[in-house]
Amino acid sequence: MAQRRSFREVVFGQTNYQDDRQQKRINFFRDDPVLPSSFTQGYNTSAGEFNLKDLGNGQSNSAVTACLQVLGVSFSEANLIIKSIDADGVETTIPNHPMEILMQRPNPYMSGDVVQQYIMNAMHVFGDAYLLKQRNASGQVVALYPLIPDNVSAKGTPETLITHYIYEMENDEVKIAPEEIIHFRMGLNPKDHKTGYSPLLTVLREVFGDESAGQLATALLSNMGVPSVMITPKNDFGITDDEGAQIAKTYQQKVGGSKRGQPLVLSGDMNIEKLSFSPSELDIGTLRRIPEERVSAVLGVPAILAGLGAGLAQATYSNAKVLREYFTENKLIPMWRMIGAELTHQLLVPDYESNAITKAEYDFSEVRALQGDEKELYEKINVAVKGGWMSVNEAREKVGLPIDETEDVYYVPNNATPVEKGEMSITEISTEFEEETIDTDDDIEEQNDNAFQQAGRTLDIVVVKEDDQYIVYDDAGTKTYGTFPTEELAEARISQIYDGDETHTESLDIKEEVSKDNFTTNEEALARAEELGCNGTHTHDDNGNLIYMPCSTHQEYELALAESNESD
């Protein structure tokens, strides 16, 4: 039966690994793990048999430099801000926070944009970026200095991942405590968790190929524009070494350098044979395009934005704009969040005392590539505010603006009747009618005229369509009897007004009696409801004034009023 191991043993390697030779301890934090890693570095496999150890890190390649410039400049477009978070999770921006001011000018020699570009370049080339904290006599951080990543080594023990850093200078080494360094990692190195993972490292072979293609093209152009040739005599006679050297020198002087293309005249009968391909036959452009594509993909920068030939061949204004948005959303925003989180954990929290929960983050609301999204957001919020279902303060908070207690209001349209929660209005009779689509205002007026003519009544209550809603007015247009979402509901309201009437005069009498039951307070309406024998109250709008009436619905009120009149 297999021996059970604890979680600590599994994670931290505190167990024994037995083989035939000796007993070994597996440690996940060691620089030289006992068991071989399955991770394969693509640039140093046996497939190519190229040892790139002494060829540099690839950052001097033109394609790499183009991508790194786009990364650095674009990343600097967002501004670092500091926010506090209260117990309810509401975030508030802290203006002019000391850390925000420090990041604008991290040290006397560099601007904030320069330091941020260093962070981007170092992370993508080396996998790590380091900022050294400089403190004053009181222990406060007053400056941040970038360190050369190649000169920094993270050291640790089997129990602690990082105990200190070693910075190698020209004639000395400096030991630096972890709390004195801000360490940014590009992911995690699968072979050593103390360091990040350089994406550029995986395409060094392609970078080397691009450099070789460039050198080949330069050599061809500098050597007469064509590859070397072989000159041989056509006859059987031979030439001496001095004669051969003189012929070669004459050939180069005639057609090489600034004299390319001039005619060549040689004494004797000679054959001139080409030994290799011309630049067009080699198709050097294609050889250089493949490394550009790989470098662009690994660094996360579209080739169009970096101005590389692999992207410019398909470049248009529309797809360049789309790729800029894609690059910002899928590359820059994750980087902004990653760097903001590290600055919060390694600088803001330990070095800036605060009684509130604070965090550092990048404000990318002003980034040009995202302005389309911001415009859509403002349009949606504007519709919500005008519709009356979002307050002004809620809208301001949604877009990151400070809120004001005086703006904690809702804007209700003039043609809508506000009703308190739990109360019913006349519009709720919509469940009793089937909706039909009326195309024009003329159709509405014609149907109203026909309905009243058939009833033998004079049309002195009309339906008017305004802003996709239907309002019931008296003939003078001075009084409204309600606002409804459909024309059918408006007609139902008219029917309620005239329901049970034999003549128009009688209907006017009922309207006059109804107007007496309009109250300005809920208490008066309740008292009248008791007299009529109904329960509750309901409300409606009268030229912008909120009116209380007896009974829970208007229909119930009219029935109660009719029964009261019959009993009298």
SERODO-219344 format. One record per residue (C-alpha): x, y negated, z; residue number from 0. Coordinates in steps of 0.2 Angstrom, whole numbers, padded with zeros to 4 digits. Last residue first. Example, Ala and Ser with C-alpha at 12.3 -4.5 7.8 and 13.67 -1.06 7.14 Angstrom:
% SERODO-219344
x y z pos
0068 0005 0036 1
0062 0022 0039 0
***
This chain:
% SERODO-219344
x y z pos
-0398 -0291 -0013 567
-0395 -0272 -0014 566
-0392 -0274 -0033 565
-0379 -0288 -0030 564
-0369 -0277 -0018 563
-0370 -0262 -0029 562
-0363 -0273 -0044 561
-0349 -0280 -0032 560
-0344 -0263 -0027 559
-0343 -0257 -0045 558
-0333 -0273 -0049 557
-0321 -0270 -0035 556
-0318 -0252 -0039 555
-0314 -0257 -0057 554
-0302 -0271 -0050 553
-0293 -0258 -0040 552
-0289 -0256 -0021 551
-0304 -0266 -0016 550
-0304 -0285 -0012 549
-0294 -0298 -0023 548
-0277 -0306 -0020 547
-0270 -0319 -0033 546
-0252 -0322 -0037 545
-0251 -0339 -0046 544
-0242 -0340 -0063 543
-0258 -0344 -0073 542
-0268 -0332 -0063 541
-0258 -0316 -0060 540
-0266 -0301 -0052 539
-0267 -0292 -0036 538
-0276 -0278 -0027 537
-0284 -0275 -0010 536
-0288 -0261 0001 535
-0305 -0252 0005 534
-0322 -0255 -0001 533
-0339 -0259 0008 532
-0342 -0276 0000 531
-0341 -0285 0016 530
-0325 -0275 0021 529
-0317 -0279 0005 528
-0320 -0298 0009 527
-0310 -0296 0025 526
-0296 -0287 0016 525
-0295 -0301 0003 524
-0294 -0314 0016 523
-0280 -0305 0024 522
-0270 -0303 0008 521
-0269 -0321 0006 520
-0272 -0333 -0009 519
-0289 -0327 -0012 518
-0299 -0324 -0028 517
-0317 -0318 -0023 516
-0325 -0334 -0029 515
-0319 -0331 -0047 514
-0329 -0314 -0047 513
-0345 -0324 -0044 512
-0341 -0335 -0059 511
-0336 -0321 -0070 510
-0353 -0312 -0065 509
-0362 -0328 -0070 508
-0353 -0329 -0086 507
-0358 -0311 -0090 506
-0376 -0315 -0086 505
-0375 -0329 -0099 504
-0367 -0317 -0112 503
-0382 -0306 -0111 502
-0387 -0289 -0105 501
-0372 -0286 -0094 500
-0367 -0269 -0087 499
-0349 -0270 -0092 498
-0344 -0287 -0098 497
-0328 -0289 -0088 496
-0324 -0271 -0088 495
-0327 -0270 -0107 494
-0314 -0285 -0109 493
-0302 -0275 -0098 492
-0304 -0260 -0109 491
-0301 -0271 -0124 490
-0284 -0276 -0117 489
-0281 -0257 -0113 488
-0284 -0253 -0131 487
-0272 -0267 -0137 486
-0258 -0259 -0129 485
-0245 -0264 -0116 484
-0257 -0275 -0106 483
-0257 -0292 -0098 482
-0272 -0298 -0087 481
-0287 -0309 -0087 480
-0279 -0325 -0092 479
-0286 -0342 -0091 478
-0284 -0358 -0101 477
-0285 -0351 -0118 476
-0302 -0360 -0121 475
-0310 -0344 -0127 474
-0304 -0335 -0111 473
-0288 -0325 -0113 472
-0284 -0306 -0112 471
-0265 -0304 -0116 470
-0258 -0290 -0126 469
-0239 -0286 -0126 468
-0227 -0283 -0140 467
-0219 -0301 -0137 466
-0237 -0309 -0138 465
-0252 -0302 -0145 464
-0268 -0311 -0141 463
-0285 -0303 -0136 462
-0300 -0315 -0135 461
-0314 -0319 -0123 460
-0327 -0331 -0130 459
-0333 -0319 -0144 458
-0352 -0322 -0144 457
-0362 -0306 -0140 456
-0374 -0295 -0150 455
-0365 -0279 -0145 454
-0361 -0275 -0163 453
-0354 -0293 -0165 452
-0343 -0290 -0150 451
-0335 -0275 -0157 450
-0333 -0281 -0175 449
-0325 -0297 -0169 448
-0312 -0287 -0158 447
-0308 -0276 -0172 446
-0305 -0290 -0184 445
-0294 -0299 -0171 444
-0283 -0284 -0168 443
-0281 -0280 -0186 442
-0276 -0298 -0190 441
-0263 -0296 -0176 440
-0255 -0283 -0186 439
-0250 -0264 -0185 438
-0261 -0258 -0172 437
-0254 -0241 -0165 436
-0267 -0230 -0156 435
-0265 -0226 -0137 434
-0278 -0214 -0129 433
-0287 -0222 -0114 432
-0290 -0216 -0096 431
-0272 -0215 -0091 430
-0269 -0233 -0096 429
-0280 -0238 -0082 428
-0264 -0242 -0072 427
-0263 -0259 -0081 426
-0276 -0266 -0069 425
-0264 -0266 -0055 424
-0260 -0254 -0041 423
-0250 -0258 -0025 422
-0237 -0246 -0018 421
-0222 -0257 -0022 420
-0227 -0275 -0025 419
-0233 -0280 -0042 418
-0225 -0293 -0053 417
-0236 -0297 -0068 416
-0227 -0299 -0085 415
-0230 -0312 -0098 414
-0218 -0324 -0090 413
-0204 -0311 -0089 412
-0197 -0307 -0072 411
-0179 -0313 -0068 410
-0173 -0304 -0052 409
-0164 -0312 -0038 408
-0148 -0310 -0027 407
-0140 -0325 -0035 406
-0141 -0336 -0020 405
-0131 -0322 -0011 404
-0117 -0324 -0023 403
-0107 -0310 -0031 402
-0089 -0311 -0037 401
-0087 -0304 -0055 400
-0081 -0287 -0059 399
-0093 -0283 -0073 398
-0105 -0272 -0063 397
-0104 -0284 -0048 396
-0111 -0298 -0059 395
-0125 -0287 -0065 394
-0130 -0282 -0048 393
-0129 -0300 -0042 392
-0141 -0306 -0056 391
-0153 -0292 -0051 390
-0157 -0278 -0063 389
-0175 -0272 -0067 388
-0181 -0289 -0073 387
-0180 -0285 -0092 386
-0169 -0301 -0094 385
-0157 -0294 -0082 384
-0157 -0276 -0090 383
-0155 -0284 -0107 382
-0140 -0294 -0101 381
-0132 -0279 -0094 380
-0133 -0269 -0110 379
-0126 -0284 -0120 378
-0112 -0286 -0107 377
-0107 -0268 -0109 376
-0107 -0268 -0128 375
-0096 -0284 -0128 374
-0084 -0275 -0115 373
-0083 -0260 -0127 372
-0079 -0271 -0142 371
-0066 -0280 -0131 370
-0056 -0264 -0128 369
-0042 -0266 -0141 368
-0039 -0284 -0135 367
-0036 -0280 -0117 366
-0045 -0292 -0106 365
-0054 -0279 -0096 364
-0038 -0269 -0093 363
-0036 -0273 -0075 362
-0022 -0262 -0069 361
-0024 -0255 -0051 360
-0016 -0257 -0034 359
-0026 -0250 -0019 358
-0032 -0257 -0003 357
-0042 -0249 0012 356
-0043 -0263 0025 355
-0033 -0268 0040 354
-0018 -0272 0029 353
0001 -0270 0031 352
0011 -0271 0015 351
0026 -0260 0014 350
0019 -0242 0016 349
0002 -0244 0007 348
0007 -0256 -0007 347
0024 -0248 -0012 346
0024 -0229 -0014 345
0006 -0224 -0013 344
-0002 -0239 -0021 343
0012 -0241 -0034 342
0011 -0223 -0038 341
-0008 -0224 -0041 340
-0006 -0240 -0052 339
0007 -0231 -0062 338
-0005 -0216 -0066 337
-0020 -0227 -0069 336
-0011 -0238 -0081 335
-0004 -0222 -0090 334
-0021 -0214 -0091 333
-0027 -0231 -0099 332
-0013 -0232 -0111 331
-0013 -0215 -0119 330
-0031 -0209 -0123 329
-0041 -0226 -0122 328
-0028 -0237 -0129 327
-0021 -0226 -0142 326
-0039 -0222 -0148 325
-0043 -0240 -0148 324
-0028 -0244 -0159 323
-0032 -0229 -0169 322
-0049 -0236 -0173 321
-0042 -0253 -0178 320
-0029 -0245 -0189 319
-0042 -0234 -0197 318
-0052 -0249 -0202 317
-0038 -0260 -0208 316
-0031 -0246 -0219 315
-0015 -0236 -0217 314
-0014 -0219 -0226 313
0004 -0221 -0232 312
0008 -0232 -0217 311
0007 -0217 -0205 310
0021 -0206 -0210 309
0031 -0222 -0216 308
0032 -0228 -0198 307
0025 -0245 -0193 306
0023 -0240 -0174 305
0004 -0243 -0175 304
0002 -0232 -0191 303
0012 -0218 -0183 302
0000 -0216 -0169 301
0009 -0217 -0152 300
0008 -0202 -0140 299
0026 -0200 -0138 298
0025 -0182 -0143 297
0014 -0186 -0158 296
0024 -0200 -0165 295
0041 -0191 -0163 294
0034 -0176 -0172 293
0026 -0186 -0186 292
0043 -0196 -0188 291
0053 -0180 -0189 290
0042 -0174 -0203 289
0044 -0191 -0213 288
0063 -0191 -0214 287
0064 -0175 -0224 286
0050 -0181 -0235 285
0059 -0197 -0239 284
0075 -0187 -0242 283
0068 -0179 -0258 282
0084 -0170 -0262 281
0080 -0171 -0280 280
0077 -0189 -0279 279
0093 -0192 -0269 278
0103 -0182 -0282 277
0107 -0164 -0280 276
0125 -0156 -0279 275
0141 -0153 -0289 274
0138 -0163 -0304 273
0150 -0159 -0319 272
0161 -0170 -0328 271
0171 -0161 -0342 270
0187 -0170 -0349 269
0195 -0172 -0366 268
0210 -0184 -0363 267
0210 -0202 -0358 266
0195 -0207 -0347 265
0182 -0220 -0351 264
0168 -0224 -0339 263
0154 -0236 -0342 262
0148 -0247 -0327 261
0133 -0240 -0317 260
0141 -0244 -0300 259
0154 -0257 -0300 258
0150 -0264 -0283 257
0155 -0248 -0275 256
0159 -0234 -0286 255
0158 -0232 -0305 254
0175 -0238 -0312 253
0185 -0238 -0296 252
0179 -0220 -0291 251
0183 -0213 -0309 250
0200 -0222 -0309 249
0205 -0215 -0292 248
0199 -0197 -0297 247
0209 -0198 -0313 246
0225 -0205 -0304 245
0224 -0190 -0291 244
0222 -0178 -0305 243
0237 -0185 -0314 242
0248 -0185 -0298 241
0243 -0167 -0295 240
0248 -0162 -0313 239
0236 -0158 -0327 238
0233 -0142 -0336 237
0231 -0138 -0354 236
0217 -0126 -0359 235
0206 -0138 -0366 234
0190 -0146 -0358 233
0199 -0154 -0344 232
0190 -0154 -0327 231
0181 -0167 -0317 230
0170 -0161 -0303 229
0157 -0173 -0296 228
0152 -0180 -0279 227
0134 -0184 -0276 226
0126 -0200 -0284 225
0124 -0218 -0278 224
0142 -0222 -0282 223
0148 -0215 -0265 222
0140 -0228 -0253 221
0122 -0223 -0259 220
0125 -0205 -0256 219
0133 -0208 -0239 218
0119 -0218 -0234 217
0106 -0206 -0239 216
0115 -0192 -0230 215
0117 -0202 -0214 214
0098 -0205 -0214 213
0095 -0187 -0217 212
0107 -0183 -0202 211
0098 -0195 -0191 210
0081 -0188 -0195 209
0087 -0170 -0192 208
0095 -0175 -0175 207
0078 -0183 -0171 206
0069 -0167 -0176 205
0081 -0157 -0164 204
0079 -0169 -0150 203
0060 -0166 -0151 202
0057 -0158 -0135 201
0068 -0170 -0125 200
0057 -0184 -0130 199
0043 -0178 -0119 198
0054 -0180 -0104 197
0047 -0170 -0089 196
0048 -0178 -0072 195
0060 -0174 -0057 194
0059 -0166 -0040 193
0049 -0152 -0047 192
0064 -0144 -0056 191
0061 -0131 -0069 190
0044 -0135 -0074 189
0048 -0154 -0074 188
0032 -0163 -0069 187
0022 -0176 -0077 186
0031 -0191 -0082 185
0037 -0196 -0065 184
0038 -0213 -0057 183
0049 -0215 -0041 182
0048 -0230 -0031 181
0064 -0230 -0020 180
0068 -0236 -0003 179
0056 -0224 0006 178
0065 -0210 -0002 177
0081 -0214 0007 176
0096 -0219 -0004 175
0114 -0212 -0004 174
0126 -0222 -0014 173
0140 -0214 -0025 172
0156 -0224 -0030 171
0168 -0228 -0043 170
0156 -0233 -0058 169
0140 -0230 -0049 168
0131 -0214 -0046 167
0114 -0216 -0036 166
0110 -0201 -0025 165
0092 -0199 -0019 164
0086 -0192 -0002 163
0076 -0179 0006 162
0065 -0173 -0009 161
0056 -0157 -0009 160
0057 -0153 0009 159
0058 -0135 0016 158
0070 -0127 0004 157
0080 -0143 0004 156
0080 -0159 -0007 155
0091 -0170 -0018 154
0085 -0182 -0032 153
0098 -0188 -0044 152
0100 -0205 -0051 151
0113 -0210 -0064 150
0104 -0205 -0079 149
0088 -0214 -0074 148
0098 -0231 -0074 147
0089 -0240 -0059 146
0076 -0254 -0060 145
0077 -0268 -0047 144
0062 -0273 -0036 143
0063 -0288 -0025 142
0057 -0296 -0009 141
0051 -0280 0001 140
0049 -0285 0019 139
0061 -0278 0032 138
0063 -0294 0042 137
0080 -0297 0036 136
0075 -0296 0018 135
0072 -0281 0008 134
0077 -0275 -0009 133
0067 -0260 -0016 132
0075 -0249 -0030 131
0063 -0245 -0044 130
0066 -0228 -0053 129
0059 -0221 -0069 128
0058 -0202 -0073 127
0055 -0191 -0088 126
0071 -0197 -0097 125
0065 -0204 -0113 124
0046 -0205 -0110 123
0048 -0211 -0092 122
0062 -0222 -0095 121
0054 -0231 -0109 120
0037 -0234 -0100 119
0046 -0240 -0084 118
0058 -0251 -0093 117
0043 -0259 -0102 116
0035 -0262 -0085 115
0051 -0271 -0079 114
0052 -0282 -0094 113
0034 -0287 -0092 112
0036 -0291 -0074 111
0050 -0303 -0078 110
0068 -0299 -0075 109
0083 -0308 -0068 108
0077 -0315 -0052 107
0068 -0299 -0047 106
0051 -0292 -0048 105
0043 -0307 -0056 104
0024 -0304 -0059 103
0026 -0288 -0049 102
0030 -0299 -0033 101
0015 -0310 -0036 100
0004 -0294 -0036 99
0012 -0288 -0021 98
0010 -0304 -0011 97
-0009 -0304 -0015 96
-0014 -0319 -0025 95
-0032 -0314 -0026 94
-0039 -0299 -0017 93
-0052 -0291 -0029 92
-0067 -0283 -0020 91
-0072 -0265 -0021 90
-0088 -0258 -0013 89
-0086 -0241 -0006 88
-0098 -0243 0008 87
-0085 -0244 0021 86
-0075 -0258 0012 85
-0063 -0256 -0002 84
-0049 -0269 -0005 83
-0042 -0272 -0022 82
-0025 -0278 -0029 81
-0022 -0283 -0047 80
-0009 -0278 -0060 79
-0013 -0286 -0077 78
-0014 -0277 -0093 77
-0005 -0282 -0109 76
0012 -0275 -0102 75
0007 -0257 -0108 74
0005 -0263 -0126 73
0023 -0270 -0126 72
0031 -0255 -0118 71
0022 -0242 -0129 70
0023 -0251 -0145 69
0042 -0254 -0142 68
0044 -0235 -0137 67
0036 -0230 -0154 66
0048 -0241 -0164 65
0063 -0235 -0154 64
0059 -0217 -0157 63
0057 -0220 -0176 62
0074 -0230 -0176 61
0084 -0217 -0166 60
0093 -0225 -0152 59
0082 -0216 -0139 58
0087 -0199 -0144 57
0095 -0193 -0128 56
0113 -0192 -0133 55
0121 -0180 -0145 54
0133 -0171 -0133 53
0121 -0157 -0127 52
0113 -0155 -0144 51
0120 -0138 -0147 50
0112 -0132 -0163 49
0109 -0113 -0165 48
0092 -0117 -0173 47
0082 -0102 -0167 46
0094 -0098 -0152 45
0084 -0111 -0142 44
0090 -0128 -0136 43
0078 -0141 -0143 42
0062 -0130 -0138 41
0067 -0129 -0120 40
0059 -0113 -0115 39
0049 -0110 -0098 38
0049 -0092 -0093 37
0060 -0097 -0078 36
0072 -0084 -0072 35
0070 -0078 -0054 34
0082 -0084 -0041 33
0078 -0102 -0043 32
0093 -0113 -0046 31
0088 -0131 -0041 30
0078 -0124 -0026 29
0061 -0130 -0022 28
0051 -0115 -0026 27
0062 -0104 -0015 26
0063 -0085 -0017 25
0074 -0077 -0004 24
0086 -0063 -0009 23
0091 -0046 -0003 22
0105 -0038 -0012 21
0110 -0026 -0027 20
0095 -0015 -0030 19
0082 -0028 -0028 18
0072 -0035 -0013 17
0063 -0052 -0013 16
0061 -0058 0005 15
0048 -0070 0010 14
0047 -0089 0014 13
0045 -0094 -0004 12
0035 -0109 0000 11
0019 -0105 -0008 10
0018 -0086 -0006 9
0025 -0086 0011 8
0014 -0100 0017 7
-0001 -0092 0010 6
0003 -0076 0021 5
0009 -0060 0013 4
0000 -0043 0014 3
0012 -0028 0010 2
0007 -0017 -0004 1
0000 0000 0000 0
***
